[in-house]
């Protein structure tokens, strides 16, 4: 298995290799983004307050995914390395111990679902109806998070052995089930009861548990590399430490997005009792609702880019090991071209049809009009940062590929927590909401300058002086 992978990585033309490796991951990421987009479309057509609540619930949902995918990175890395060393016993032990860690993550969010949902929603919203919807939705999501946590776990096992197509199958079936059940359980079609926000949460959980069960079955049938038996069922603290050493920084990186979203929603509460310019209407929840929808919509364009970068990292790492500077830079160049094309499309959509994009989440024309009033400027202003963001994402993937994960973390923290949030808060004090959206562009420009500086430093230290490629 390892020889085949090395042969492909060493001989296939870089562009073809990049596309071949990236396509399954791009599709998987796109499927993943559909979960939340579809939920919000149907919830929005049910109730505006419920739509706002689902948006405010997203930071907590994303935190579940961040912990699971972060630890999944650690499991993936140790398991793949063990298989490469032909150490089947350690690979199998890594899978077992990874399962135990994932179970602890579930117990954490189970406790959050039981004890902390009320204070979470009370902190983030002033609207009683929104708070109630959010409590209902999040309680389901946290208490039932076993499905998403273990669907991610079994997907990582499949990825570790190169079975990315099977990952798509597991994710795809879960997404289709979620899409079918959402309208049935929210609006009560046919034999199904009308459950509203409860139905949205239940449909999501059923889809996630379907992916979990299918992923588990596919592992037992096709993942013959892993040999699970009673002799390796005990906890191996050395393996646990190895997994956590790699997984925790990755989880922290992913969790930053949740922290940003939660705190940004707190900033937007400044506008709750302010009048919308040139109208007699108050903002109320509109800025928070629009911000939640922005994140749903941008995931359609950004998640595929993360899929592409998941392919870029091993290609660059392999060619760095082979001392092939030309192929490393080719991989980076092709990735930049592809993400720029993706982001040009995303930017065009946000600039040209923002009103139509927002309208799909509205229960009636009045709600659509209100969403457009605040949302059109939001989408157009923030989308001006997309091309810069795409460049930064590729550069941060280069950092990870060459073992400079700290650089990626620095760029991410500076962009989101050191620049974006303080600037947004200062702009919010002017009572000009459009300036708050402009904070995204300012943060991306700072991140661009920082990433270029760090890349030049890394290039001079690790890439510039590479010798001849290893034959």
Secondary structure per residue as TSV (DSSP state, phi and psi in degrees):
chain	resnum	aa	ss	phi	psi
A	1	X	-	360.0	-45.2
A	2	X	H	-67.9	-37.1
A	3	X	H	-64.9	-40.4
A	4	X	H	-62.6	-44.2
A	5	X	H	-62.2	-45.0
A	6	X	H	-64.6	-39.5
A	7	X	H	-62.2	-45.5
A	8	X	H	-63.9	-44.2
A	9	X	H	-66.0	-29.8
A	10	X	H	-90.8	-23.7
A	11	X	H	-113.5	-28.9
A	12	X	S	-71.1	138.7
A	13	X	-	-53.9	141.2
A	14	X	H	-58.8	-43.4
A	15	X	H	-63.6	-45.7
A	16	X	H	-63.5	-41.9
A	17	X	H	-61.4	-44.7
A	18	X	H	-61.0	-46.8
A	19	X	H	-65.9	-43.4
A	20	X	H	-60.8	-43.8
A	21	X	H	-77.3	-32.2
A	22	X	H	-81.9	-32.8
A	23	X	H	-56.3	-49.1
A	24	X	H	-60.3	-37.7
A	25	X	H	-69.8	-38.8
A	26	X	H	-62.0	-45.1
A	27	X	H	-63.7	-41.6
A	28	X	H	-61.4	-43.9
A	29	X	H	-65.0	-38.6
A	30	X	H	-65.8	-41.3
A	31	X	H	-60.8	-42.1
A	32	X	H	-60.0	-40.9
A	33	X	H	-68.7	-24.4
A	34	X	H	-66.7	-30.3
A	35	X	H	-50.6	-56.0
A	36	X	H	-75.9	-33.6
A	37	X	H	-65.0	-47.0
A	38	X	H	-63.5	-43.8
A	39	X	H	-53.3	-48.8
A	40	X	H	-68.2	-34.5
A	41	X	H	-62.3	-49.5
A	42	X	H	-71.8	-38.2
A	43	X	H	-64.2	-41.4
A	44	X	H	-62.4	-35.7
A	45	X	H	-77.2	-9.8
A	46	X	H	-91.8	-48.6
A	47	X	-	-160.5	133.1
A	48	X	H	-63.8	-43.9
A	49	X	H	-63.0	-37.6
A	50	X	H	-65.7	-36.9
A	51	X	H	-62.2	-45.1
A	52	X	H	-60.7	-42.8
A	53	X	H	-62.0	-42.9
A	54	X	H	-63.2	-38.2
A	55	X	H	-63.8	-40.6
A	56	X	H	-72.3	-23.5
A	57	X	H	-76.2	-18.8
A	58	X	H	-57.5	-41.7
A	59	X	H	-56.3	-40.1
A	60	X	H	-69.9	-41.7
A	61	X	H	-59.7	-44.0
A	62	X	H	-66.1	-30.7
A	63	X	H	-65.7	-38.1
A	64	X	H	-60.4	-46.2
A	65	X	H	-65.7	-39.8
A	66	X	H	-61.6	-47.5
A	67	X	H	-62.0	-44.3
A	68	X	H	-68.6	-46.5
A	69	X	H	-70.5	-35.0
A	70	X	H	-62.0	-51.0
A	71	X	H	-65.2	-33.0
A	72	X	H	-60.5	-35.3
A	73	X	H	-62.6	-42.8
A	74	X	H	-64.2	-44.5
A	75	X	H	-60.3	-45.8
A	76	X	H	-59.1	-46.7
A	77	X	H	-64.2	-48.4
A	78	X	H	-68.1	-40.3
A	79	X	H	-66.0	-45.1
A	80	X	H	-64.1	-42.1
A	81	X	H	-61.4	-42.5
A	82	X	H	-64.5	-40.5
A	83	X	H	-65.6	-39.1
A	84	X	H	-62.1	-31.4
A	85	X	T	-86.2	3.3
A	86	X	T	62.9	25.0
A	87	X	-	-95.2	79.6
A	88	X	H	-64.0	-35.1
A	89	X	H	-63.9	-45.3
A	90	X	H	-67.2	-38.4
A	91	X	H	-59.6	-44.0
A	92	X	H	-67.1	-39.8
A	93	X	H	-64.5	-36.0
A	94	X	H	-63.2	-41.8
A	95	X	H	-61.4	-44.5
A	96	X	H	-64.5	-48.6
A	97	X	H	-68.3	-32.2
A	98	X	H	-62.8	-37.9
A	99	X	H	-61.3	-41.4
A	100	X	H	-64.1	-41.8
A	101	X	H	-63.8	-42.2
A	102	X	H	-62.5	-35.8
A	103	X	H	-64.3	-38.3
A	104	X	H	-65.5	-39.8
A	105	X	H	-59.9	-42.3
A	106	X	H	-61.7	-43.7
A	107	X	H	-61.4	-34.8
A	108	X	H	-61.8	-48.4
A	109	X	H	-77.2	-23.3
A	110	X	H	-62.4	-44.8
A	111	X	H	-63.8	-40.3
A	112	X	H	-61.7	-42.7
A	113	X	H	-62.8	-32.3
A	114	X	H	-83.1	-40.3
A	115	X	H	-111.1	-24.7
A	116	X	T	-115.1	-1.8
A	117	X	H	-65.3	-41.9
A	118	X	H	-58.7	-53.7
A	119	X	H	-62.9	-35.1
A	120	X	H	-57.9	-51.6
A	121	X	H	-69.9	-34.9
A	122	X	H	-66.7	-30.6
A	123	X	H	-73.6	-35.8
A	124	X	H	-96.0	-8.1
A	125	X	-	-143.7	151.7
A	126	X	-	-105.5	-5.3
A	127	X	-	-94.8	118.9
A	128	X	H	-59.9	-42.8
A	129	X	H	-64.4	-44.0
A	130	X	H	-62.8	-43.0
A	131	X	H	-59.3	-43.6
A	132	X	H	-66.0	-44.5
A	133	X	H	-59.8	-43.5
A	134	X	H	-64.4	-40.7
A	135	X	H	-61.1	-45.8
A	136	X	H	-60.2	-50.2
A	137	X	H	-64.0	-48.9
A	138	X	H	-68.7	-32.4
A	139	X	H	-62.1	-43.4
A	140	X	H	-59.4	-49.6
A	141	X	H	-62.8	-43.5
A	142	X	H	-73.2	-47.5
A	143	X	H	-65.9	-32.6
A	144	X	T	-95.9	16.6
A	145	X	T	-69.4	-6.8
A	146	X	H	-53.6	-37.7
A	147	X	H	-62.8	-52.5
A	148	X	H	-69.2	-37.7
A	149	X	H	-63.2	-45.8
A	150	X	H	-85.0	-18.3
A	151	X	H	-67.6	-40.3
A	152	X	H	-65.1	-40.8
A	153	X	H	-58.9	-50.9
A	154	X	H	-70.7	-29.1
A	155	X	H	-64.8	-39.8
A	156	X	H	-66.8	-34.6
A	157	X	H	-63.4	-41.8
A	158	X	H	-66.2	-40.9
A	159	X	H	-63.6	-37.1
A	160	X	H	-62.1	-27.8
A	161	X	T	-105.1	14.8
A	162	X	T	80.7	13.1
A	163	X	-	-96.0	60.4
A	164	X	H	-68.7	-27.3
A	165	X	H	-64.1	-38.6
A	166	X	H	-68.4	-29.8
A	167	X	H	-61.9	-43.3
A	168	X	H	-61.2	-39.4
A	169	X	H	-61.7	-49.5
A	170	X	H	-61.9	-46.2
A	171	X	H	-66.4	-42.0
A	172	X	H	-63.7	-42.9
A	173	X	H	-63.2	-43.6
A	174	X	H	-61.1	-41.5
A	175	X	H	-65.1	-43.7
A	176	X	H	-63.3	-43.3
A	177	X	H	-61.2	-42.7
A	178	X	H	-62.1	-44.7
A	179	X	H	-62.8	-40.4
A	180	X	H	-69.6	-42.6
A	181	X	H	-77.9	-27.2
A	182	X	H	-52.3	-60.2
A	183	X	H	-65.5	-33.6
A	184	X	H	-63.2	-45.0
A	185	X	H	-84.9	-27.1
A	186	X	H	-75.7	-47.2
A	187	X	H	-101.0	-11.8
A	188	X	T	77.4	53.3
A	189	X	-	-83.0	144.6
A	190	X	T	59.4	-126.1
A	191	X	T	-82.3	-4.4
A	192	X	S	-87.4	142.3
A	193	X	-	-76.1	155.5
A	194	X	-	-82.4	107.3
A	195	X	-	-110.4	-9.0
A	196	X	T	62.1	-131.9
A	197	X	H	-63.1	-33.2
A	198	X	H	-60.1	-41.5
A	199	X	H	-63.2	-38.8
A	200	X	H	-61.7	-44.4
A	201	X	H	-66.8	-43.0
A	202	X	H	-64.4	-41.6
A	203	X	H	-61.1	-41.8
A	204	X	H	-62.1	-44.9
A	205	X	H	-65.2	-41.1
A	206	X	H	-62.5	-42.3
A	207	X	H	-61.2	-42.5
A	208	X	H	-67.6	-41.3
A	209	X	H	-67.3	-32.6
A	210	X	H	-63.4	-44.9
A	211	X	H	-62.2	-39.4
A	212	X	H	-60.5	-51.1
A	213	X	H	-67.4	-43.1
A	214	X	H	-65.4	-42.0
A	215	X	H	-60.7	-40.7
A	216	X	H	-64.1	-45.7
A	217	X	H	-62.7	-43.9
A	218	X	H	-63.3	-35.4
A	219	X	H	-64.9	-44.8
A	220	X	H	-65.5	-33.9
A	221	X	H	-81.3	-45.4
A	222	X	H	-108.5	-18.5
A	223	X	-	-88.3	69.3
A	224	X	T	-71.2	-16.2
A	225	X	T	-65.0	-26.7
A	226	X	-	-95.2	127.6
A	227	X	-	-114.1	99.1
A	228	X	-	-94.1	123.8
A	229	X	-	-146.0	171.1
A	230	X	G	-65.9	-19.8
A	231	X	G	-73.0	-16.5
A	232	X	G	-114.3	16.2
A	233	X	-	-79.7	-11.5
A	234	X	S	-79.1	159.8
A	235	X	-	-73.0	130.3
A	236	X	-	-109.6	104.0
A	237	X	H	-66.3	-27.6
A	238	X	H	-65.0	-44.1
A	239	X	H	-67.5	-40.8
A	240	X	H	-57.2	-44.8
A	241	X	H	-64.1	-40.2
A	242	X	H	-61.6	-45.4
A	243	X	H	-63.6	-45.2
A	244	X	H	-68.0	-35.0
A	245	X	H	-60.3	-39.7
A	246	X	H	-85.1	-38.8
A	247	X	H	-77.0	-35.5
A	248	X	H	-63.9	-46.7
A	249	X	H	-58.4	-39.1
A	250	X	H	-64.4	-40.7
A	251	X	H	-64.1	-40.7
A	252	X	H	-62.3	-43.5
A	253	X	H	-57.4	-45.8
A	254	X	H	-69.5	-34.7
A	255	X	H	-70.3	-23.1
A	256	X	H	-56.4	-37.7
A	257	X	H	-61.4	-39.4
A	258	X	H	-65.8	-42.8
A	259	X	H	-62.1	-44.7
A	260	X	H	-58.4	-49.4
A	261	X	H	-62.0	-43.1
A	262	X	H	-61.6	-49.4
A	263	X	H	-70.0	-34.0
A	264	X	H	-65.0	-38.1
A	265	X	H	-63.7	-33.8
A	266	X	H	-64.9	-40.3
A	267	X	H	-60.3	-41.9
A	268	X	H	-68.0	-18.3
A	269	X	G	-64.0	-19.2
A	270	X	G	-56.1	-30.4
A	271	X	G	-90.8	-0.4
A	272	X	T	-52.8	-48.1
A	273	X	T	-102.8	17.1
A	274	X	S	-91.5	151.0
A	275	X	B	-82.3	141.4
A	276	X	-	-70.1	130.8
A	277	X	T	-52.8	138.8
A	278	X	T	67.5	18.5
A	279	X	S	-140.1	171.0
A	280	X	S	-101.4	11.3
A	281	X	-	-93.9	140.3
A	282	X	B	-83.0	151.4
A	283	X	-	-64.2	-45.7
A	284	X	T	50.4	-124.8
A	285	X	T	-86.5	-3.6
A	286	X	H	-53.8	-47.5
A	287	X	H	-59.3	-40.8
A	288	X	H	-67.8	-40.1
A	289	X	H	-62.6	-45.9
A	290	X	H	-65.0	-40.3
A	291	X	H	-61.6	-41.9
A	292	X	H	-62.1	-41.8
A	293	X	H	-67.7	-36.3
A	294	X	H	-56.9	-45.4
A	295	X	H	-65.5	-37.0
A	296	X	H	-63.1	-47.0
A	297	X	H	-69.8	-40.2
A	298	X	H	-69.9	-22.9
A	299	X	H	-63.1	-28.6
A	300	X	H	-61.8	-32.3
A	301	X	H	-97.9	-31.8
A	302	X	H	-85.3	-35.4
A	303	X	H	-60.2	-42.1
A	304	X	H	-60.4	-32.2
A	305	X	H	-65.9	-39.9
A	306	X	H	-64.5	-34.0
A	307	X	H	-63.2	-43.9
A	308	X	H	-60.3	-42.9
A	309	X	H	-69.2	-27.2
A	310	X	H	-63.7	-26.9
A	311	X	H	-84.1	-34.9
A	312	X	H	-62.7	-41.2
A	313	X	H	-57.3	-53.6
A	314	X	H	-66.7	-31.3
A	315	X	H	-65.1	-46.9
A	316	X	H	-65.9	-42.4
A	317	X	H	-62.3	-42.3
A	318	X	H	-61.6	-47.9
A	319	X	H	-73.3	-22.9
A	320	X	H	-68.3	-42.5
A	321	X	H	-63.0	-34.1
A	322	X	T	-84.7	1.7
A	323	X	T	58.7	35.3
A	324	X	-	-103.7	86.2
A	325	X	H	-63.0	-36.8
A	326	X	H	-62.0	-47.4
A	327	X	H	-69.1	-33.6
A	328	X	H	-59.8	-48.4
A	329	X	H	-71.5	-31.5
A	330	X	H	-62.6	-44.2
A	331	X	H	-60.3	-42.5
A	332	X	H	-64.8	-44.3
A	333	X	H	-62.5	-47.8
A	334	X	H	-64.1	-37.3
A	335	X	H	-63.6	-42.5
A	336	X	H	-62.3	-41.8
A	337	X	H	-62.7	-45.7
A	338	X	H	-64.0	-45.6
A	339	X	H	-69.3	-31.6
A	340	X	H	-65.0	-40.7
A	341	X	H	-63.3	-45.3
A	342	X	H	-58.5	-45.2
A	343	X	H	-74.0	-29.5
A	344	X	H	-61.4	-41.2
A	345	X	H	-64.7	-46.4
A	346	X	H	-61.7	-43.9
A	347	X	H	-61.9	-43.3
A	348	X	H	-61.0	-41.7
A	349	X	H	-62.2	-44.4
A	350	X	H	-70.0	-31.6
A	351	X	H	-80.0	-38.4
A	352	X	H	-92.3	-36.6
A	353	X	S	-131.1	45.1
A	354	X	H	-63.2	-36.4
A	355	X	H	-64.4	-41.7
A	356	X	H	-68.2	-37.5
A	357	X	H	-63.0	-41.5
A	358	X	H	-72.2	-32.0
A	359	X	H	-65.2	-25.9
A	360	X	T	-67.9	-15.3
A	361	X	T	-97.5	1.0
A	362	X	-	-97.1	139.9
A	363	X	S	-78.3	-22.4
A	364	X	S	-157.0	177.5
A	365	X	H	-65.7	-35.1
A	366	X	H	-64.2	-43.6
A	367	X	H	-64.6	-41.9
A	368	X	H	-59.8	-40.5
A	369	X	H	-64.7	-42.7
A	370	X	H	-65.6	-42.3
A	371	X	H	-61.3	-40.7
A	372	X	H	-66.3	-35.3
A	373	X	H	-57.9	-42.4
A	374	X	H	-98.5	-34.2
A	375	X	H	-77.9	-33.3
A	376	X	H	-61.4	-50.5
A	377	X	H	-60.3	-38.0
A	378	X	H	-58.6	-53.4
A	379	X	H	-63.6	-40.4
A	380	X	H	-69.5	-40.3
A	381	X	H	-70.4	-48.0
A	382	X	H	-67.0	-34.5
A	383	X	H	-64.8	-17.5
A	384	X	T	-65.2	-14.3
A	385	X	T	-97.6	-3.2
A	386	X	H	-61.6	-45.7
A	387	X	H	-64.4	-39.3
A	388	X	H	-64.9	-43.7
A	389	X	H	-60.2	-40.3
A	390	X	H	-61.2	-44.0
A	391	X	H	-60.1	-46.1
A	392	X	H	-62.5	-38.2
A	393	X	H	-63.7	-42.7
A	394	X	H	-64.7	-43.6
A	395	X	H	-61.9	-41.4
A	396	X	H	-66.4	-30.3
A	397	X	H	-68.1	-35.3
A	398	X	H	-63.3	-40.4
A	399	X	H	-57.2	-47.5
A	400	X	H	-63.6	-41.5
A	401	X	H	-62.7	-31.7
A	402	X	T	-101.2	17.1
A	403	X	T	79.1	16.0
A	404	X	-	-107.4	52.1
A	405	X	H	-59.9	-27.8
A	406	X	H	-61.2	-37.5
A	407	X	H	-61.7	-42.0
A	408	X	H	-61.6	-43.5
A	409	X	H	-64.6	-41.2
A	410	X	H	-60.4	-47.3
A	411	X	H	-61.5	-42.2
A	412	X	H	-66.6	-44.2
A	413	X	H	-67.0	-43.1
A	414	X	I	-61.8	-47.0
A	415	X	I	-61.5	-50.6
A	416	X	I	-89.2	-41.8
A	417	X	I	-101.0	-32.5
A	418	X	I	-89.6	-33.6
A	419	X	I	-104.8	-58.2
A	420	X	I	-58.7	-53.0
A	421	X	H	-64.7	-49.9
A	422	X	H	-61.6	-41.5
A	423	X	H	-64.5	-43.0
A	424	X	H	-60.5	-41.9
A	425	X	H	-65.3	-43.8
A	426	X	H	-63.0	-41.4
A	427	X	H	-66.3	-34.8
A	428	X	H	-62.8	-31.0
A	429	X	T	-65.6	-21.1
A	430	X	T	-78.6	-8.7
A	431	X	T	65.1	21.4
A	432	X	-	-109.0	102.3
A	433	X	H	-63.2	-35.6
A	434	X	H	-64.1	-30.3
A	435	X	H	-66.6	-34.3
A	436	X	H	-61.6	-43.9
A	437	X	H	-63.6	-31.1
A	438	X	H	-66.2	-19.4
A	439	X	H	-61.1	-26.7
A	440	X	H	-63.7	-44.8
A	441	X	H	-64.3	-42.8
A	442	X	H	-61.5	-43.7
A	443	X	H	-63.5	-40.0
A	444	X	H	-67.6	-36.6
A	445	X	H	-64.3	-43.6
A	446	X	H	-62.4	-44.2
A	447	X	H	-62.8	-37.3
A	448	X	H	-61.5	-50.2
A	449	X	H	-61.9	-42.1
A	450	X	H	-66.4	-43.1
A	451	X	H	-66.8	-37.0
A	452	X	H	-64.1	-43.5
A	453	X	H	-60.1	-47.7
A	454	X	H	-69.0	-34.4
A	455	X	H	-66.1	-42.2
A	456	X	H	-60.2	-40.6
A	457	X	H	-63.4	-44.4
A	458	X	H	-67.8	-39.8
A	459	X	I	-60.0	-47.0
A	460	X	I	-65.4	-32.7
A	461	X	I	-83.4	-33.0
A	462	X	I	-122.9	-27.1
A	463	X	I	-106.1	-44.1
A	464	X	T	-56.6	-38.6
A	465	X	T	-95.8	13.2
A	466	X	-	-60.9	143.1
A	467	X	-	-84.9	-153.3
A	468	X	S	-73.3	147.1
A	469	X	-	-57.5	143.2
A	470	X	-	-73.0	126.5
A	471	X	-	-82.7	360.0
